[in-house]
Each structure stands twice: as structure tokens, then as C-alpha cells.
Amino acid sequence: MVNTAEAALDAGPKPKTSKLPLLIGVLLALLGGAGGFYATWSGLLFGPTAESHDAAEPAAGPLPDIAFVAITPVVVTLGAEAGSRHLKFTAQLEVAKPYAAEVTLLMPRILDVLNSYLRAISVAEIEDPSAMARLRAQMLRRVQIVTGEGRVRDLLITEFVLD
């Protein structure tokens, strides 16, 4: 008898649950997310204060006392394993202005060091996407050894073409 009573209760229509609370919750979550994004993006939240914004902008000062010394273009044959491919390299040295004449005087020695280094690297090293920064640092260090500390500040590569 209990089975027929339970069956009668189960067979009856079930009341529908309302989806209104779910829709309100989703709408409020979207509005909250959009409001939070706007507040952060516009600087209302976590934005710089007026005092820190003024302090963060450095005043434009005079340019440092530098000069650029051009390096004669270097063309290097990369060897038989590279299929006799050529590398054309052109650069400029950023030097302190008082040392520009001294660095220019040492240019033959600088060219010798760069030629020796560029001939020793493989094509695989040159074709590596991250190679430019590593090669630049290696060449700069070699040039700084030749010219002496404090004379050459940077090596600016203006052309690096593999034919």
C-alpha cells in the first residue's frame, strides 16, 4: 500500500523551479566584472596618485656627452660548411666624446677582433632568433677589451645580413 501511495506522489506534476535568481546572479556578476575592469583600467583603483605620477616623470635633462664612431662594413665568408655564404656586418660604437679620437685610432685593431670573432661563429648560431643579443654582447666585450675600460659604451648594429 505504501508503494501505491509513493507512486501517486511521484506521478504528480513537479513544480517548476524559477530561473530568475540564476539570471539575476549572472547579470550582477557581469556588471560587477565590467565595473571592476573599468575602475582598474581608468585608474580609479590602484592608479598612481598625483604626487607619485609627478615624481615618476623624470625631467628632460641634457643628452650625455657621447659620440658615434662608425665601423667600416665587414663582409665575412662563413666557410665551406655554410655553403660559402657571406655575412655583411655594419655597426657604430657609442663612445664618450673625449675618447672618440682614441677609438678611431684603434679602428684597425677593432676590425681585426670583429673579423676574427665573426669568422668563428657558425651559421646555426647566426640563424638562431635569440642570437643577435648574444652576438652583440660578445662583440661589445671584445671591443671594450681592445679600447680599454670606459671608452666604448655600446655597440649599435646597423646592418647584419646573411647572404
KEKE-3310 file (N, C-alpha, C; in steps of 0.2 Angstrom, whole numbers, plus 5000, padded with zeros to 4 digits):
npx = (5004:5010:5018:5009:5005:5017:5020:5009:5012:5024:5020:5013:5013:5028:5033:5039:5055:5061:5070:5074:5082:5095:5097:5098:5109:5119:5118:5122:5135:5141:5140:5147:5160:5162:5162:5173:5183:5183:5185:5198:5206:5204:5211:5205:5205:5219:5227:5240:5244:5243:5254:5264:5264:5269:5282:5287:5289:5303:5313:5317:5333:5350:5357:5368:5386:5391:5398:5397:5406:5409:5410:5419:5411:5410:5413:5411:5416:5408:5412:5415:5406:5395:5391:5398:5393:5390:5392:5386:5391:5388:5391:5390:5400:5396:5403:5412:5413:5426:5434:5433:5442:5453:5447:5444:5457:5461:5454:5458:5463:5451:5443:5450:5448:5434:5432:5439:5431:5418:5421:5423:5410:5396:5384:5372:5372:5370:5358:5349:5335:5337:5350:5355:5356:5365:5377:5379:5383:5394:5403:5404:5410:5422:5427:5428:5438:5449:5449:5450:5444:5429:5429:5421:5404:5393:5388:5381:5372:5370:5368:5365:5367:5364:5370)
npy = (4994:5006:5007:5011:5023:5030:5030:5037:5050:5052:5052:5064:5081:5090:5104:5118:5125:5142:5151:5164:5169:5164:5170:5184:5183:5180:5192:5201:5197:5199:5213:5217:5213:5220:5233:5233:5230:5242:5252:5248:5250:5263:5269:5272:5263:5257:5266:5278:5290:5308:5314:5304:5301:5313:5312:5301:5305:5309:5323:5331:5330:5336:5329:5315:5317:5311:5302:5295:5282:5276:5260:5252:5244:5226:5211:5194:5178:5163:5150:5133:5123:5131:5133:5143:5155:5173:5185:5201:5215:5229:5243:5254:5263:5268:5280:5289:5306:5313:5302:5299:5301:5293:5280:5280:5279:5267:5259:5249:5238:5235:5231:5220:5211:5210:5204:5192:5186:5185:5176:5165:5160:5150:5146:5141:5147:5161:5161:5158:5164:5171:5175:5188:5197:5190:5189:5203:5207:5199:5204:5218:5216:5212:5223:5232:5227:5229:5243:5248:5250:5260:5268:5264:5263:5257:5245:5247:5239:5241:5235:5218:5206:5190:5182)
npz = (5000:5003:4992:4982:4986:4986:4973:4968:4973:4966:4953:4951:4945:4945:4953:4944:4945:4948:4936:4938:4949:4946:4933:4938:4946:4937:4929:4938:4941:4929:4928:4939:4936:4924:4929:4938:4929:4922:4932:4936:4924:4920:4931:4942:4953:4961:4954:4950:4962:4962:4967:4966:4952:4947:4952:4945:4932:4924:4923:4908:4904:4899:4885:4886:4885:4871:4857:4841:4833:4817:4811:4799:4786:4787:4778:4779:4774:4777:4777:4771:4776:4777:4765:4758:4761:4765:4777:4780:4790:4799:4809:4823:4836:4852:4860:4874:4872:4874:4871:4857:4847:4851:4850:4836:4832:4835:4827:4816:4824:4831:4820:4817:4828:4827:4814:4817:4827:4820:4810:4816:4821:4819:4806:4811:4823:4820:4813:4824:4832:4844:4844:4841:4852:4860:4852:4850:4863:4865:4855:4859:4871:4867:4859:4870:4877:4868:4867:4880:4896:4899:4888:4876:4876:4870:4857:4842:4831:4814:4802:4798:4788:4781:4767)
capx = (5000:5014:5020:5005:5005:5023:5019:5004:5016:5029:5017:5010:5017:5033:5033:5045:5060:5062:5077:5075:5088:5101:5098:5100:5116:5123:5118:5126:5142:5144:5140:5152:5166:5163:5163:5179:5188:5183:5189:5206:5208:5204:5215:5201:5208:5226:5230:5245:5242:5245:5261:5269:5264:5274:5289:5289:5291:5310:5314:5322:5340:5354:5360:5375:5392:5393:5399:5397:5411:5407:5414:5419:5407:5414:5410:5414:5414:5407:5416:5413:5400:5389:5390:5402:5388:5393:5389:5388:5390:5390:5389:5393:5402:5394:5409:5412:5416:5433:5438:5431:5448:5457:5444:5445:5464:5461:5449:5461:5463:5444:5441:5453:5444:5427:5433:5441:5425:5413:5423:5422:5404:5393:5378:5367:5372:5368:5351:5345:5332:5339:5357:5358:5358:5371:5382:5381:5386:5401:5407:5405:5415:5429:5429:5430:5445:5454:5449:5451:5438:5426:5429:5416:5398:5388:5389:5374:5372:5365:5366:5368:5364:5367:5368)
capy = (5000:5011:5008:5014:5030:5034:5031:5043:5056:5053:5053:5071:5086:5093:5112:5121:5130:5148:5153:5171:5170:5162:5176:5189:5182:5181:5199:5205:5195:5203:5220:5218:5212:5226:5239:5232:5231:5249:5255:5247:5252:5270:5272:5274:5258:5255:5270:5282:5296:5314:5315:5298:5302:5319:5310:5296:5308:5312:5329:5330:5334:5337:5322:5313:5319:5305:5302:5289:5281:5271:5254:5250:5237:5220:5206:5188:5172:5159:5144:5128:5120:5136:5134:5149:5161:5179:5189:5208:5217:5236:5245:5260:5262:5274:5282:5295:5311:5314:5296:5297:5301:5287:5274:5280:5277:5259:5255:5243:5233:5233:5227:5213:5207:5208:5199:5185:5183:5184:5171:5159:5158:5145:5149:5140:5152:5167:5160:5157:5171:5175:5176:5195:5200:5187:5191:5210:5207:5196:5209:5224:5215:5211:5229:5236:5225:5232:5250:5249:5251:5266:5272:5262:5262:5252:5243:5248:5236:5244:5230:5211:5202:5184:5181)
capz = (5000:5003:4986:4978:4988:4984:4965:4966:4974:4961:4946:4951:4942:4949:4952:4941:4949:4944:4934:4939:4954:4942:4929:4942:4948:4931:4927:4943:4940:4923:4929:4944:4932:4919:4933:4941:4924:4920:4938:4936:4918:4920:4936:4949:4958:4960:4949:4953:4965:4959:4969:4963:4945:4945:4953:4941:4926:4925:4920:4902:4905:4893:4882:4888:4881:4868:4850:4837:4828:4813:4810:4792:4785:4787:4775:4781:4771:4783:4776:4767:4779:4776:4758:4756:4762:4767:4782:4780:4796:4799:4816:4826:4843:4856:4865:4877:4867:4874:4868:4850:4843:4853:4847:4829:4830:4837:4822:4813:4829:4832:4814:4817:4833:4825:4809:4819:4830:4816:4806:4821:4823:4814:4803:4815:4829:4817:4812:4830:4833:4850:4843:4840:4858:4862:4847:4851:4869:4864:4851:4863:4876:4864:4858:4876:4879:4864:4868:4887:4900:4900:4882:4872:4880:4867:4850:4839:4825:4809:4797:4799:4783:4779:4760)
cpx = (5004:5017:5016:5004:5011:5022:5014:5008:5021:5026:5014:5015:5022:5033:5040:5049:5061:5069:5079:5081:5095:5102:5100:5107:5121:5124:5122:5133:5145:5145:5146:5159:5168:5165:5170:5185:5189:5187:5196:5209:5209:5208:5211:5203:5215:5230:5235:5242:5245:5253:5266:5269:5269:5281:5291:5291:5298:5310:5319:5328:5344:5356:5367:5380:5394:5395:5399:5402:5409:5412:5414:5415:5412:5410:5414:5412:5414:5409:5412:5406:5394:5388:5393:5397:5392:5389:5391:5386:5392:5387:5392:5395:5399:5400:5408:5416:5423:5437:5437:5438:5453:5454:5444:5452:5465:5457:5452:5461:5455:5441:5444:5449:5437:5427:5434:5435:5420:5414:5422:5415:5400:5386:5372:5366:5369:5360:5346:5342:5334:5347:5359:5360:5365:5377:5384:5385:5393:5405:5408:5410:5422:5432:5431:5436:5450:5455:5451:5444:5435:5426:5423:5410:5394:5390:5382:5375:5367:5364:5369:5364:5368:5365:5370)
cpy = (5006:5013:5012:5021:5034:5035:5036:5049:5057:5055:5060:5076:5089:5101:5114:5126:5136:5149:5160:5172:5169:5168:5182:5189:5183:5188:5203:5203:5199:5210:5222:5218:5218:5232:5239:5233:5239:5253:5254:5250:5260:5273:5274:5269:5257:5260:5274:5288:5302:5315:5310:5299:5308:5316:5305:5299:5311:5318:5328:5334:5334:5330:5321:5315:5313:5306:5295:5288:5275:5266:5253:5244:5231:5214:5200:5182:5167:5152:5139:5125:5125:5137:5141:5155:5167:5182:5196:5211:5225:5238:5252:5259:5269:5275:5288:5300:5312:5308:5295:5297:5295:5281:5274:5277:5270:5255:5249:5237:5230:5229:5220:5209:5205:5203:5192:5182:5181:5177:5164:5156:5154:5149:5147:5145:5159:5166:5159:5164:5175:5176:5183:5198:5197:5189:5198:5210:5204:5201:5215:5222:5214:5218:5233:5233:5228:5239:5252:5251:5259:5270:5270:5260:5257:5251:5243:5245:5239:5240:5223:5207:5196:5182:5173)
cpz = (5000:4996:4981:4980:4986:4976:4964:4967:4968:4954:4946:4948:4947:4948:4949:4945:4944:4942:4935:4944:4950:4937:4932:4944:4943:4929:4932:4943:4934:4924:4934:4940:4927:4923:4936:4935:4922:4926:4938:4930:4918:4926:4942:4954:4956:4955:4953:4956:4961:4960:4966:4955:4943:4946:4948:4934:4927:4921:4914:4904:4899:4891:4885:4883:4877:4860:4847:4832:4824:4812:4802:4791:4784:4783:4776:4777:4777:4782:4772:4769:4778:4769:4755:4756:4765:4772:4781:4786:4796:4806:4818:4833:4846:4861:4868:4873:4868:4871:4861:4846:4844:4850:4840:4827:4831:4832:4819:4818:4831:4826:4814:4822:4830:4819:4812:4823:4825:4811:4810:4822:4817:4811:4807:4821:4826:4816:4818:4831:4839:4850:4843:4846:4861:4858:4849:4857:4868:4860:4855:4868:4873:4862:4864:4878:4875:4866:4875:4890:4900:4893:4877:4877:4877:4860:4847:4832:4820:4803:4799:4794:4781:4772:4759)
residu = (MET:VAL:ASN:THR:ALA:GLU:ALA:ALA:LEU:ASP:ALA:GLY:PRO:LYS:PRO:LYS:THR:SER:LYS:LEU:PRO:LEU:LEU:ILE:GLY:VAL:LEU:LEU:ALA:LEU:LEU:GLY:GLY:ALA:GLY:GLY:PHE:TYR:ALA:THR:TRP:SER:GLY:LEU:LEU:PHE:GLY:PRO:THR:ALA:GLU:SER:HIS:ASP:ALA:ALA:GLU:PRO:ALA:ALA:GLY:PRO:LEU:PRO:ASP:ILE:ALA:PHE:VAL:ALA:ILE:THR:PRO:VAL:VAL:VAL:THR:LEU:GLY:ALA:GLU:ALA:GLY:SER:ARG:HIS:LEU:LYS:PHE:THR:ALA:GLN:LEU:GLU:VAL:ALA:LYS:PRO:TYR:ALA:ALA:GLU:VAL:THR:LEU:LEU:MET:PRO:ARG:ILE:LEU:ASP:VAL:LEU:ASN:SER:TYR:LEU:ARG:ALA:ILE:SER:VAL:ALA:GLU:ILE:GLU:ASP:PRO:SER:ALA:MET:ALA:ARG:LEU:ARG:ALA:GLN:MET:LEU:ARG:ARG:VAL:GLN:ILE:VAL:THR:GLY:GLU:GLY:ARG:VAL:ARG:ASP:LEU:LEU:ILE:THR:GLU:PHE:VAL:LEU:ASP)
# end
